[in-house]
Amino acid sequence: MTGPEDAARHDGPDTSLPGHEDDRALGDLGYRPELKRTLGTFHTFAAGISYISILTGTFQLFYFGVSFGGPAYWWSWPLVFAGQLMVALCFCELAARYPVAGSVYNWAKSLGGPHIGWLGGWMMLMATIVSMSAVALAYQVTLPQIDGWFQFVGDGSGASDAATNAVLLGSALILFSTLVNAFGVQLMARINSAGVFVELIAAVALIVLLAANITRGPSEVLTDTHGLGGGDSLGYLGAFLTASLASAYVMYGFDTASSLGEESHDPSRNAPRAILRALLASFLIGGLILLFALMAVPDLASKELTAGGLQYVVLETLGSTVGELVLWCVVVAITVCVLAVHAAGIRLMFAMARDNNLPAGSVLARVSPRFRTPVAPAVLIGVVSVLILVINIKQPQIFSVITSIAIIMIYLAYLLVTVPMLVQRLRGTWRPAEGRFSLGRFGLPVNAVAVVWGAAMSLNLAWPRAEVYNATGDQHWYLRWGAFLFIGVVALGGFAYYWFVQRHRTGVLAEHRAVVTDDTPPATS
């Protein structure tokens, strides 16, 4: 058996080591292995499910769904799952073939070329940073309900008390995430896995407790529209499409399981499984929580249901002691969600910088020799996220618009993967990894549905609804059309910079380029 002292004598990877095949696959893509490969099957699953974060999403958005669709909005949950499952199945094939950091960016680049890859990576990066800020704000929705002590700014009744306090709590969480992620993937994975374990146990316990307190049957809940949609030209369908955003805002980010591919063992096998398991577990657990919460709440017509959301249901149904314990678990879920979103953003920024596709690429792609992780992206993403949070103090409407748009950008980034993949399938040039996950003859219809779904939901998310983009205060056209304007500025402005400046510098930086050895085949362009 080869020992560490023998391995150190070789310039190339040691074929006797377990990670050699993983590193060979990375070398075939033109990259030198630099990140520490320590993550196992549960770690990658935990990364995917913590990004989706069922407790965070359901507790943060339950009120929205009920407000605009009534209890019957629950049907949007399986609808969104079905659509996202088609996308996830496509991603599973890609994760098996390209087990590399910054998954969406590298997939779009491999399928659609460098320009499509850059745009997909840029959209995903901007959306990830904004999403991290939005998730961090969820502390404000939960912590002050547990104890008023967490309302550090005023008593919560002032015009900007809640918004300012949200920034304070969110900034503290982002600082924690920055420190953890900067100290290496192993520390992040341990905390994340422990947090996910707590979240899963709490979610199952919540399902059981809510089921034990149901006061009505599912037929009453799943057909109750609260009379909404009367003034809409589409009737209840219009109200339902608006309410479906509550589900669409939750069920994404499963690609994170693959984005950690350069730090995982056997990622071409484990990442596809982790993607599917994370999405399926989120669908089942989240769907049951939402259904039993609606069946257990004492008064289905209570205004508190749309004001206090799922937090109100838990406290009202289970009592203050048990309810507060559940809310503490929600705090844990929010924490690990931020950790996972941050980790995904770091790998994405590292992947783009390694290809010299970002300004100061050599700095952003530098891997700490001590922690074996990119530290500069961790710090930069943390700082930018805090700056975005500050917008929430005086301009909560604008912040709401930006966070909603961030989700659309993620759906569009997914489209920049699934559309080129569909083109390759139609041309007969797509080849899944041999002996790995494959959709076989179902690949074309699944991919086609994924594209149609992604385009339709992106349009639904971006539709200029006043209740989404200009819910309070004076009505402004630029807020209602904020999705089209903001995405246009981010996409066109960013791509213009890439096309006229960065495009001429792109290419794998020398210090990150694969080293050709006697046992490593040369990388092909």
N, C-alpha and C positions, 0 to 999 in steps of 0.2 A: 504494500500500500504506500502511495506516495505521500510524504509528509510535507508540511508547510515549508520547511527549509529547502526541499527539492523543488517545490513549485516555484519558489522565488528565483531559481536559477534560469527559468525559461522566460523568454520575451512574450510568448503567446500564451493563451489559456491552457490550463492543464486538463487534458481529456479525461483524467480519472476523477475529476471533481464533479459533483452532481449538477452544478450550474453550467457546465461546459456547453451543452446543447442549447441552453437558453442564450448564452453569450454568442454562440456561433450564429444563431438566428439574428441576433442584433448586428453582428459583424456583416452578415449578408446584406443588411440594409445600409451599411456604410458607416456605422457608429462603433466607437470603442466603448466597452463596458466600463462604467465609472461609478454608478450608483450601487449601494450596498444591497445585495440580493438576500433578504431575510424573511420575506413575508410568505406565510402559508395560505392554505385554502380559506380558513375562516377570516384571516386578515383581509383578503381581497373581497370576500363576501361582505364583511363589515364595512369596508370603504364604500361599496355600492349602496348598501341599505341605509347607511348613516347620511349619505348625501341626499337620498330621497327623504329620509327621516319622517316616518309616518306620524309620530307624536307631534313633531314640530309643525308639519304641514296641516294636519287635521285640526289641531288646536288653534292655529293661526288663521285658518280660512273657512272653518265650519260656518261661522256667522255669515260670511259672504254668500255661500251657496244657499243657505236657508233664506236669506234676505231677498234674493232675486229669483229663486226657483222653488221656494217652499221645501218641505221635507222630501218631495218627489225628486229633488235635485240629485238624490242619491244615485239615480240611474246613470248620471254622468261618470260615476266612478268606474263601473265596468266598461263603459263606452271608451273612456280615455285609456284604460288598461289594454283593451283590445287593439287600439291603434298603436300604442307605444310598444306592445308586444311584437308587432310587425317590425318596428324599427330595431328593437332589441335583438330579434332573430338575425337581422342583417348584420348588426354589430358583432354578434357572436362569431359569424364567419370571418369577419375582419379581425377580431381579437385573436382568433386562432392562427391567422396568416401573418398579422403584423403585431406581435406582442411588444409594443414600444410605448415609451412615455409620450404624453400629449396625444392621446389616441385619436381624437377627432381631427386634429391638425394633420397628423401623419397619414390617416386614412384618406382624407380629402386630397392630400398631396399625391398619394400613390394612385388614387383612382382618377382624379381629374386634372392632375398636373400642378406645377408649383404655384400658379396664380390662384386657382381655386383653393388649394391648400392654404395659402396665406390668408385669403379672405375668410375661410372657415375657422382657422385658428384665431384670427383677430376678433371675429364676432364672438367666438366662444370665450376668449380671454376677457373681453370687456364685460360680457354677460356674467361671467363667473365672479369677477371683482364686485360688481353691483349686487349680485345675489348674496354674496357674503355679508355685505352691509345690511341687506334686507333681513337675512336670517338673524343677524346679531340684534336687530331691533326687537325680535320676538321676546327677548328677556323682559322688556317693558310690559308686554301683554301678560306675563306670568308672574314674575317675582313680586311686584306690588300687591298682587292678589293673594299671595301667600302671607306676606307681612308688609304692613305699611312702612316698616323701617327701610325698605328698599326704594322708597320714594325720597331720594336725597334732595331733590330740587322742589321746594315748596311743599304743598300738601296734595298736589295733583289737580287742584281746582283752577289754578291759574291758566291763562291762555296758552302759555308755552311750557308749563310745568312738565307735562307728560313727554312732549317732544324732546325737551332738553335733557330730561332724566334718561330717556331712551338712548340718547347719544352717549351719555356717561356710562351707562351699563354696557351698551354695545361696544364702546371703545375698550373697556376693560376686558371684554371677551376676546376681541380681536388681538389685543396685546398678548393675552394668554396663548392664543392660537399661534401667533407669530413666534413666540419663544419656543413652544413645543415643536412646531414644524422646522424651526431652524436647528434644533438639536438632533435632527435625524429622524428617518422614517420609522425606526424601531420604537422610539419613545411614542411617537404619534400613533403608531399601530396598536401599541399596548393600551394606551388610554382610550383610543377609539374602540377597540374590541371590547374592553371592559364596559365602556359606555353603551355600546350596542347590546351587550348582554343584559345590562340593566334595563335598557329600553324595551327589548323583546319580552323580558319577564314582566315588566310593568304593563306592556300592551296586552299581553295574554291575560294578566290579572284583571285589567280594566274591562276586557271583554266579558270575563266571567262575572265580575261584580255588576256590570250593567245588565247582563242577561238575567241575573238574579233579581233585578228590580224592574223588569219590564211591566208596563201598565196597559199596553195595547199590542195588537197583532201587526205583522208586517204589511198586510194588505191595506190597513188604515194609513200607515206611514207612507208607503210607496205610491199612493194615489192622491195624496194631499198636496195640492199646488198652492194653497193659501189664496186661491183666486187670482193669482198673478198672471200677467200677460194679456189682460183685457184690453189695454190701450196700445198694445203692440200690433203692428201690421201682420206679423207672423203668429199672433196669438201666443199660446203658452210656449211654442217652439222658440220664439224670440227670447222669452224669459229664461228658458232652459239653456239656450246657447250662452247667455250671459252667465248664468249660474255655473255652467260647466267649467268656467275658468278656475273655480275653486279646486277642481280635480286636476286640471291641466297644469296648474301652478305647482303641483306636488310631485307628479309622477315623471320625473326626469332625473338625469344625473347618474343613471345606472352604468354609463360608460366609464365611470371612475374606477370600477373594478379592473378595467383594462389599462387605464392610464398609469397604474402602478406596475405595469408589466416588467419594467427593467429592474424592479426591486422585489419581484415575486419569483417563487420557485415554480417551474413548469407552467409559465403563464399561458402558453398556447392551449393547454388543456384546462387549466383552472379558471382562467378569465371568462370564457364563454359560460361555464357553469355558474360562476359567481354573478354574472350579469342576469341570467335567467332566474336564479334563486332570489336575488335581491328584489327584482321586479315582482315575481310571483308572491313572495312573502309580504311585500308591501301592499299588494292588491288585496290579499286575503285578510291580513290583520287590519288594514285601514278600512276596508269595506265593512267588516264586522263591528269595528268601533263606531263608525258612523251610523250603521243600522240600529245597533242596540242602544246608542245614545238617543236616537229619535224615538225608539220604542219605550225608553225608560223615563224620559223627562216628564215631570208631573203634568205640565200644561203645554201641549204642542203649539198652542196659539199665543203663548206668552211673548211679550215684546223683548223680554230678557234673552230669549233664544237668539235673537238677531243682534242684540247689543253685547251680551256677555259671552256668547258663543259656547264652545264646548267646555270652557272653564266653568261657566254657569251650570251646565248640565251636571258635571262631575260634583261640584260642591253642593248643588241642590239635591242630587239623587243619593250620593254616598255619604254626605255629611262632611263637616269641616275637617275632621281628623284624617279620615281616609282620603278625602278629596285633596287636601294639602299634600299628602304623601305622593299621590299621583302627579300633582303639579310639580313636585320636586323632581320626579322622574322626567317630566317634560323639560325641565331646566337641563338635566343631563343630556337629553336628546338634542336640545338646541346647541349645547356645547360641542358635542361630537359632530353635529351637522356642520358647524362652522369649521371645525378641524378638517373634515373631509373635503368641504368646498375649497378651503385654503390649500390643502394638499394637491387637489386636482389642478388648481390654478398655477401652483408652483411648477408642476410637471409640464403643463402646457407652455408656460413662459420659458422654461428651460429648453424644451424641445424646439421652440421657434428660435430662441437665441442661439442654440447650438448650430442651427442652419444659417446663422447670421441674418435672420429675418426680422430682427428687432434692433433698434438703436442700442449701442453699448453691448452688443451681443456677447463679446468675450467676457465681460463682467457678469452679465446675467446668467451665463452658462457655466460659470466657474463653480466647480464642486469642492466643497470644503474637504480637505484631506483628513480632517479629524472626524467629522460627522458623516462624511460620504453623502452629502445632500447639498443642493443649491441653496445657499443662504440668502444671497442678494434678492432673488425673486420673492422669498418669504417676507423679507422686510418691506420691499417695494409694494407688494400687494397689500400688506397690512396697513401701510401709511396711506395709500390711495383709498382703501376702504373706509378708513376713519375720516378722511376728507369728504368722502361722499356722504357719510353719516351727518356731517355738520349741516348739509343742505336741509336736513329734516327739521332743524330748529326753527327757522323762519319761513320755510317754503315746503310744508308737508305735502301740498298738492303736487308740486314738481317732483318731489322724491317719490311719491306714489306712482306718478307717470313713468319715471325712470326705472323703478323696480319692476313694474308690469312689462315694460319694454324689454328688460333684460331676459325675461322668460321667452319672449318672442324670438330674441336673437339666438337663444339656445336651440329652439325649434328650427330656425333658419340654418344654423350651423349643422344640425343633423341632416337637413335637406341637402346641404352641400356635400354630404357623404352619400346619402341614399340615391340621389339623382345620378351622379357619375357612376355609381355602382350599377344602377339600372341600365345605363347606356352601355356599360361593358357587357352586361348579361345579354342585351339585345344584339350586340355585335358578336357575341360568342367568345369574347376574350377574357371573361372572368373565370378564374380557377381558384377554388377554395384550397386550403392547405391539405396536402395529402395525409390521410389518416387522422384528421382532426375534425372538428365540428363542421358539418355541411348540411345545407337545406336540400341538397339534391334537386329533384325535379320540381320541388315546391319553391325553389329560390326565386324564379321569375314572378309568379303571382304574389308571393309574400313581399318582395321588393317593390312591386308596382303599387300594392296597397299601402305600403309604408310611405311612398312618395305622395300619393293622393291624400293620405291622412295628414302627413306633415304640412302640406300646402294648405289644406282646408282648415286645420287647427291654427296655423299661423295667421290666416286671414281672419278667423274668428277672434283670436287674441288681439289682433291689431284694429279690429273694427272700431270706428270712432264713437264709442258709447260715452255719453256724458256721465253715466253712473260709474264708469270705470276710470275715465281719464279726467273728469271734471266734476267729481262727486259733490264738492262743497264750494261755497264762495261764488264769486262772479264767474260767469261762463266766458271762456276764452277759446277761440277757434284753434289756437296753437296747442292748447292742452288736449282738446278732443282728437286732434290729428297728430298728437305727439308721437305716436308709434311710427308713423310714416316719416315724420320730420326727423326725429332723433335717429332712427335707424339709417335714414338716408345720409345724415351728416356723418355718423360713425362709419358706415360702410364706404361711402363715396370718398369722404375725407381721408380715411385710413388707407383706402386702396390707392388714392392719388399719391399719397406719400410713398407707398410701396412701389408704385409703378415708376415714378420719376426719380426716386432716391434709392430705396433699399433694394429694389430688384437687381440693380447693377452690382450689388455686393454679396448677393445670396450665394450660399454654398457652405458645406460642412466645414466648420473651423478646423484648422490643422490639429489643434490639441484634442479634438473630439473625434477625429477621423479614425476609422478602423485601421489597425496595424495588420498588414498582410504577413502571415507566418507560414511555415511549411505545412501546418495543419488547418489553416484557415483559407478558404477559397477567396479570390479577389472579389471585392464588392463591385457590383455592376451599377451603372447609373440608370 
